[in-house]
Amino acid sequence: MNPDRMELVCPAGGFPALRAAVDNGADAVYLSLRGETNARNFPGLNFDRKALQKGIAYARGKGVKVYMALNTYPQPDIWAAATQAVDVAAEEGVNAVILADMGLLRYAADTHQDLTLHLSVQGSATTADALNFYHERYGVVRAVLPRVLSMSQVSQVIERAKLDIEVFGFGSLCVMVEGRCMLSSYATGDSPNTKGACSPAHAVRWIETGRGREARLNGVLIDTFKPGESAGYPVICKGRYQVGNCDDTIYAIEEPTSLSTLDILSDLLKIGVKAIKLEGRQRSPAYVGQATRVMRQALDACHANPDAYTPRPEWASQLAGMSEGRTQTLGALHRAWQ
Amino acid sequence: MKLSLGPIQYYWPRERVMEFYAAVEQWPVDIVYLGETVCSKRRELRAADWLEVADRLAAAGKTVVMSTLALMEAESERLALERLVQNGRFMIEANDATSLGLSQGKPFVAGPNINTYNPGTLRELRDIGAVRWVMPVELSRHILEGMHKARPDGLETEVLVFGRLPLAFSARCFTARARNLPKDSCELACLDYPAGLPLATQDGSGFLTINGIQLQSADPNNLIGVMPELRAMGIDVVRVSPEPEGTEAVARAFRGCIDGSLTPRQALDAMKPLFPRFCDGYWEGDAGMNWRESVSA
């Protein structure tokens, strides 16, 4: 890869989204096979083998790479499905698999020596030593950083890490260190690690009451929305609660907001980030297409002249229109957020 | 079956920590995990203080293990970790991949914050040097049983049987946020909440506990009812996680169950006045917050 460019890695929850990403300027797409082997295990989402072949052919035809995410922590009952998914990835010739589990990394490294390995954000590696552990032990060549580090910490990690660093550039914001958040299973029984699902749809109930519209997750009241208030999907970390003896109801963990690094792309390039990932395999093809198009334009401008890079107002407004609660944050990259 | 005491998850004043461990010297626990696992800004005890506590507990016959931070972010934390790993006297409980990497080739415990979900990962951990793994708290009896049976030689299994569940860690400090303080000038607000800060839903139900950058369950997990089953499985170590009050009674209740001097029912009844409610849902593969009070005969 050209050292002065950051790869744009875009989500593909299905073939239409893959096509939208490819057509709008993705350098790579990431996707998954159906089932509990990936962290976006939602009904109607992801690829069967035939769709995978079609997706790979389409992406290849346009010079776009395909990565396969296999980033849950398979328990014994789905271990065979997980190793089979690694085998499928190798047989179909994906450009890399994105793994989190040490057992699966060992399987992939031993069984498919030509298969390129990336460490998923779910791998939860937040330091250069942690990343180098995965590099040295399994031959991992790229890692996606959890959204917990400040800009200067990301820079320090890159200085000492022996692999390439990918960071999230736009989309839903995980507030917790990824791969080690059990809030969803605590309330519902299903978590990203165990089932590939955070706040699974089967546990969500909307109830109209005199106080407003309640969003409940397996009975737990995550938020109450007054008439006219925009109601986001109930994830535990974006709910309103009471803390301590205080009667006020607050976003005790985080507001509904999206991560956007549009303003700091040239800084990310300068510290040595190698790839920018867009979140959203659960998003519509239209969303993926638009997010990809905006980030493609922004990255092209950034690559052409990093020192003069300034995001255009229309890019910012388009991304803002696609954001949760229509607000955006740099998340942990901006120290004051923490 | 051995009984262990997990690291203190909260931030207590130095005096309180010293008094707590002075008392622990007399408690019927076999293994004591020490150290700060949540936030590196919590420095009431310095590294040398922890080693001094460790020496005293070791002299009282306890096996001491030094636990590491679950979320590593700063360079200073890595340097402290390197010194801890090289302490030369006490084994480490690794709680993230940084400490796994630094512990390679040495005997260590793979803590509850290492993602160990299948026998393939157990083999990896043993190969790196682990002598014990602690089950991630969201796994069920069914998964535990299979993994324990499939564990490689030389790897013990430990299960958290009592304590608020460590559910999530963040770069953000939720205690500071609740006080409208930035994390970088948090005024060490956690010192004001020796049992964390309760978070309730809008209908007044206790849901979570805020503990700095960590979120815990509202209520302690309690597996006293299934102690006979854990013993029948051959689980090597059961862990009690410290609370500011009642921990000695809890440890004695579990010890009574291990020794056979108390039935699970008697032990549970001894604990009930100390805590308003418990949870145990993960054990059956359900939502972790549930409490079904299953007590095996």
Interface residues (C-beta under 8 A of the other chain):
Chain A: Y73 P74 Q75 P76 D77 W79 A100 D101 M102 G103 L104 R106 Y107 G123 S124 A125 T126 T127 D129 A130 N132 F133 Y134 R147 V148 L149 S150 Q153 Q156 V175 M176 V177 G179 R180 C181 M182 L183 S185 Y186 A187 T188 G189 S191 N193 T194 N218 V220 L221 I222 D223 T224 C237 G239 R240 Y241 Q242 V243 G244 C246 T249 I250 A252 I253 E254 G331 A332 R335 A336 W337 Q338
Chain B: A70 L71 M72 E73 A74 E75 R78 D96 A97 T98 L100 G101 L102 Q104 N113 N115 Y117 N118 P119 G120 T121 L122 R123 E124 L125 P136 V137 E138 L139 I143 G146 M147 A150 L165 L167 A168 F169 S170 A171 R172 C173 F174 R177 A178 P182 K183 D184 L197 P198 L199 A200 T201 Q202 D203 G204 S205 F207 L208 I210 L215 S217 G281 Y282 G285 D286 A287 G288 M289
